[in-house]
Each structure stands twice: as C-alpha cells, then as structure tokens.
Amino acid sequence: MKILLKWFFITLGLIILVVSVTGFAFLNLSPQFGGSVSEEQQKLYATTGHYEDDIFINDEEIVMEVNCHSIMAMIKEIMNPDPNVAPDHNVEVEKIDPQSLLDTSDSLTRITWLGHSSFLIEIGGKKLLIDPIFGQYAAPHRYLGRIRFNREMPITIPKLSDIDAVIISHDHYDHLDYPSINELKTKVNHFFVPLGVGNHLKRWDISTDKISELDWWEEAFYKDLKTVLTPSRHMSGRRLTDQSATLWGSWIIQNQRTNIYFSGDGGYGKHFKEIGEKYGPFDVGLMECGQYNELWKDVHMMPEESVVAAQDVKAKLIIPIHWGSFALATHSWTDPVERITEAAHEMNVPIATPKIGEVIQLTDSLPNTSKWWLSDL
C-alpha cells in the first residue's frame, strides 16, 4: 500500500508539474496574448486625462460588484443559462461573391455584417474591416470558449481582395482575434486602433508604419476617409495581468457622402449625446445590443438602452451588433435582436436586421427587417 501511495503522489506531482509548465509556457510564449505596454508609453498615457495607476479609466464610474452575493449569482447563471443560449443547429449565412468586392463604386456605401461585431464596409471605393473575427472561437484557446453559431463565414480570408484598413475597437478576444489578424495582415494597408493596442499588432509582426494608435476624440485619415476614435464605457485586457492597460472606444467613419457610427462595446452613458452633438447625425449606427447582464450593465448596454444611445448619437438607422455568433452571456441567443427590434419600433427608430453576410446598401429605402432568426428556432 505504501508503494502504491508513493507512486500515486509521484504521478500526481508529475501531472501537476506538466500542467503548470504547459500553462506557464502558454501564458508567456503564446502570441495570442499580444504585446505589453512600455514605461515610456505609460508616461504618455498619463497625459490623456483618463489614465491613472497604470490603467485607463472611464469618464463615468462603472460599478461591478464583486462580493459573495454577486459571485454566487454569476455562478448560478453560468451553471443554469437560458436553454436557448445557443442555437441547437448551424446558423446559415449569406455567401459573399469575391468578384463583387472587386467592383466597388465610389458613390455607394455597402455594409455587410459578418456576425457579432465584425463588419465589411465598402465606402468611397475602399474596403474596411471592423473587429474582424473569422475563427470559430472568441477565446485564446478553443477549450476556453464556446464554438461560433455558424460553421461557415460569408467569405474566407484567402478569398478577400486587399483591404484598405482594419479598425479595432478594443483588445478583448471577441474583437481582436490573433489568428484572423495574422492571416489578414498581408492584405491590409493600414490598422486603426486605440492607444496601446498597437503593441499587440507589433508582436504579431505588423510594421509600425501601418499602425495608427488614437486617443479618444482624436482624428486620423486614410486618403479621403476620416476615422475618429470616440469614447465608450468599457474596459480591456487579454490576460489577467493587463486589465485596462490599453484603451477602448467607439469609432466614426466618414467621407463627404457617408457618416457611420460603430459603438464597439460599452454601457450606456453621457458620451453618446456628446458624440451626436460633435459628429452627428449618422447615416447608420452599428449598435451593441447583446452579451448583457444586470451584473455588468455598466459595461454592456441593455438592448433598450442601445436604441436610446442610437437616438443620442442621431443615427438615422440602427444595425444591431454583438449578437448572433457567440454565447458570451447567459441570455437566449435571439433575445438581444428581439428586444432591440421591439424597442426601436416603440421609439420609432428605423432598424435593419440583416442575416450574417447580407449586404445593406445605405441608399436602400427599405432595409431588411425580416426576422430571419425565427426560421432557425
């Protein structure tokens, strides 16, 4: 018996050692986690007015109670999510013909939702990607996340023509995806990111001259296209030790004909009205409406708040985002779009609900408002 116990503890110790070494190597060597902020950058960030104690902060306080009650409530919800938290079958998407991307008119703006918060935008003869996630998991490893609802994407990266610019809202895994960026980087002319996010791109062998890092309210140009990083009420981080080390935000994309607002992630706040006053009205607002919970509503809007936010920024049309691809909260996968659609109708705000991969042309007088997700239930 003593010999058996001895070998049991030796084996257990070896397993623990292997797991620890593997975990340490993954956390410290895997490119997934990106780069780190330097001391020189921290000194620069301290001059922004929203950087304290080596982290970025929001203009409005966020409240996320961490106590026995909230932790138990969160565990209970995670263990007992809505039975419809994810579809029980593959979500079908509209396929994009690669040839159609070679003929972009200077006078037309086409917006294609790629699921979650990812978009392909054709504007002024240019092609942009916002928060491109082409993989099946929004996590640093497949074992750490739920699989995407749709097995196929509307188009694969190899079939994409060259991309003028990629715009990133923040560095969470469901918005900044290393495998996607690594595969895209040879096709992309320029990257627009919030402060600090450029360190991840540099770690992934993207040259500094292809990266523009912006602070809130800072403007940058790509030829005749203007981009503006505007505030959002959120946070950032790709590992346990870098929480809020990089900035987050929403984006404005505009040329002489079109004005687009992309909310990124965040809770409802006063910044929406300020954005609307400075840069509105917008032809379309791509508005976050999913992955919410009362426990973290200060960093993720409720769907009804998303409509109010769209009114604040003076968006003429809403396209709901941050839903339809990944289960990152415990609500039904269709709850976000159903709630935001109902609220938009009650508040008399036009809304389009395209299928993943379906093109919305901003000149269309009647955008798609079909409840396509009902056929998937």
N, C-alpha and C positions, 0 to 999 in steps of 0.2 A: 504493500500500500504506500509506503514512504517513497519508493522508487516511482510509482505512478504519479503521486503528488508532485514529486520533483520534476518529472518530465512535463506534467501539466503546466506548472508555473514557468518552466523554461520556454515551453511552446507559447504560452500566453504572453510572456515577456517579449519573445521574438515578434509575435503578431503586432503587439503594441509598438515596438520599435520600428517595424516596417511601415505601419500606418503613419506613425509620427514623421518618419523621414520622408515618406511619399508626400504627405500633406505639406510639410515644410518646403520641399522642393517645388511642389505645385504652386504654393503661395508666393514663393520668392523667385522662381525661374520662369513660370509660365508667362508668355507675352500678353495673355488675356487681361492681366491686371493693369497693363499700361505703365506709364511713367510717373515720376514723382515731382512735386513742386520744389524748386530750389530755394535757398535762403534769399538770394537776390530777388527772385520773384515774390516771395513773401513780403519783402520790404516795399516792392512796387504796389502790391495789392493793398497794403496798409494805407495807401494814399487815396483809395477809392471811396472811402466813407462807409463801406459795407463789408469790412474785413476786420475781425477782432480775434485776438488769441489764436492766430494762425488758421482761422476758418472764415469763410464767407457767411454773412448773416442776411436775413430778410429785413426789409423795411418795416414790416409788421411782424410782431411776435407770432410764432407758431406754438401751439400747445399740443403736445402728445404725451399724455400722462403715462408714466412707467411706474406702476405700482402693482401690488398683488391682484387687485381687482381687474385692472386693465390687461395684465398679462394672462390671467385666468380666462377673461372674456375672449381674448385673441386666440388662445389655445383651443377654447371651446368651439369657436367659429371655424378654425382651421380643421379641427377634427370632425366637424359637422357642417360642411359647406352646403350651399344650396344644391339640391340633387341635379340641377341643370347648370352647374357651374361651368361645365364644358359640354359641347355637343357630343352625342354618342356615335357620331359618324363624321366623315370628312366633309368639310365645308368647301363647296365648289367655287371656283374663281373664274372671272373672265380672263381669257388669254390675250396678251398684247402681241400684235404682229410686229416683229422687229423692223420690218420695212416701213411701218407707219412712223417710226421715230426718225427716219431719215428725211422726212418731208415736213418740217415744222415751219409754219408760216409766221412771219414777223408780226402779223396783225392779230393772231389768235392766241388765246391762253387756254391750255388744256391741263386739267388736274386729274391725276389718276391715283386713287387710294390703293396702296399696296398692303393694307392691313395694319392694325394697331395705330402707330403714329407715323408710319412710313408713307412718303408720297413721291411720285414722279411728277414734276411740274415742267411744262413746256411753256415758256413765256418769252416773247420777243425774239424768237428764233433760237433760244437757248434751252438747254435741258438741265434741270436741277433735281437732286435727290435730297429729301429731308429725312433725317433719322433713319437711314436705310438698314432694315433688318431682313436679311434674306434667308437666315438659318431657321432651323426647326425649334431652337430653344433660346429663350431670352435669359440666359444664365451663363456663368463662367464655365459650367460643365453640364452635360446632359443629365447627369444624376441629380443636379441641383435645381431643376426646373421642369415644369410641365411642357409637353410637346405642343407645338402650334396646332391650331384647329384645322388648318388647310395643309394638306400634304404637299401641294404644289404651289409655286408662286406664279403670278401672272406672266412673269418673264424671268429668265435666269440671268445672272450677271454676264456670262460669256456672250449672250445674245444682245446685250445692251450696246448701243453705239456710245461714242465718247460722251462723257458727262461734263458739262461746263463747271458745275460747282456742287459740292455736298455741304449741307447745312446741318449742324448738330445742336440740339437744344441743351443737353447735359450728358454726363457720362454714365448714367445708370445703364445696365445691360440691355434693357428693352428699348434703348435709344442709341446707344453706341455699341456696335457689335463688331468685335475684333475680326472674326472670320470674314464678315461681309466687307469691312474696310480693307482688309488685307487683299481680298480678291478684286476690289474696285479700284485700288489706288493707282494702277497704271492707266486707268480710263478717265481719271478725274483731273481737271486742270487746277482746281482750287478748292480749299476747305475753309469754311467759316465756322468758328467755334467760340464759345465763351472762354474767358480767362482761365488758364490752367489746363484746359482740355487738349491744347496743342502738345502737351508733354506726352500724352498717350499716342498721338499720331506720330510724333518723332520716334518714340520707342518702336513703332511699327514701320520704321524706315520711310516715312514721308518727309520730304525735304522741307526745311523751314520756310523757303520762299514760296511754297504752295499753301501756307497756312496763315490765316488772319485770325488773331485772337481779339475778341471785343469785350469791352465792359458794357454795363447797362447804359442805354441811350447813345452808344457810340455807333457811328455810321461807317460803312465801307462800301466800295464799289467794285463791281466786276463788269468792265466795259460800261454799257449804259444802264446797268441794273444796280439798283441800290438795295443794300441789306442793312437792317438796323436790329441790334440786339436790345430788346426791351425786357423789363423785369418780369419775373414770375415768383410765386411764393412757394418755394420748394426746397430742395437740398440736393446733394450729390455724393458720390463715393463709389469706388469699385472694390474696396477691401475694408476690413474692419478698422484699419488704422488711418484711413484717409477721408473720413466723413466730412463733407462740405469743404474739402481742400480746394476744389475747383468751383467755378461759378456755373450757374444755371440760368435759363432765361427763355423768353418767347422771341419770335422773330417777325420782322416785317420785310416783305419782298415787294419791290415796286419798280415800275418803269413809267414812262409817260402815259401809258394806256391803262395799266392794271395796278391795283393795290391789294396785297394779300397779307392776312394776319394768321400766324401759326402760334397757338397758345403754348405749345410744349406742355409740361406737367406743372401743376400747382393748384393751391387752394384759391378760393375767391378772395379778392382784396381790392383796395382802392386804386391799385396800379392800372386796372382796366380802364377806368374813366380817364386817367391821365394819358394813357396810350391813345385812346379815342380822341381826346382833345388835341393832342400833338400831331397825330398822324392819320386819323380817320377822316372821312368814312372809308371803309374797306369793301371791296367788291365781294370778298368772301372771308369768313373766319373759320379756320380749321380748329375746332374747339374740343379740348379734352372732355370726356364725359364718362369714363369708365375706371375700374380698379379703385373704387372708393370704399370708404367705411367711416362710420361716425367716429371711430377711434383715431383716424388720421385725416379728417376732413379739412384741416388747415393746410395740407399739402396736396390734396386731390379733391377737386370740386365735386359736388353732387351734380347730377345731370340738370336739375332745375337751375342751379347756380350758373351752369355753363351757358344757359340761354340769357340770363341776366348779364353775364360777362360779355356775351356777343353784342347785346344792346349797348353796353357801356363803351365798347370799342367802336361802335357804329358799323357793325358788319351787316351788309345787305342780305347775306346768305350764310347759313351755317352748314358745314360738313362735319359731322361728329367723328372724333378720333379717339384713340386709346381704348379701343374695344374690338371685338370680333376676331382676335387671333390668339391671345394668350390669357390664361386664367391666373391673374396676379392678386386677386381678391377672392372673396367667398360668395359674391352675389351671382345670380344667374347670368350666363354669358349674353343673353339678349336684353337683360334689364336696363343697361345703360341707354341703348338706342330707343327702346320703348319709352323710357321716361323722358329723354331729351326731346323726342318727337312730340309727345303729348304736351310737354311744357312749351315747345316752340309754337304749336298750334294755338294753345291758350293765350300766348303772349303776342300772337300774330307776327311771328318772325319766320321768314321763309327758310326751309331746311331741305337739304338734299341728302338722300341716304343711298349712295351708290354701293353696288356689290364690290367686293375686292377685285381690282383690275378694271373696273368700269370707268370710262372716261367721262368727266364732266367738263363741258366746254362753256366758259363763262358767258358766251353770247347766247346760250340756250335760254329761251324764255321760260321753259318748264323743266327744271332739273328733276332727276329721278327721285321720286318719293315713294317708290314701291317698297312694301315690307317683305323684301326677298328672304329674310331670315325665317319667316313663318313657314316657308316650304321646307326648311331644314329641321323643323321641330318634330 
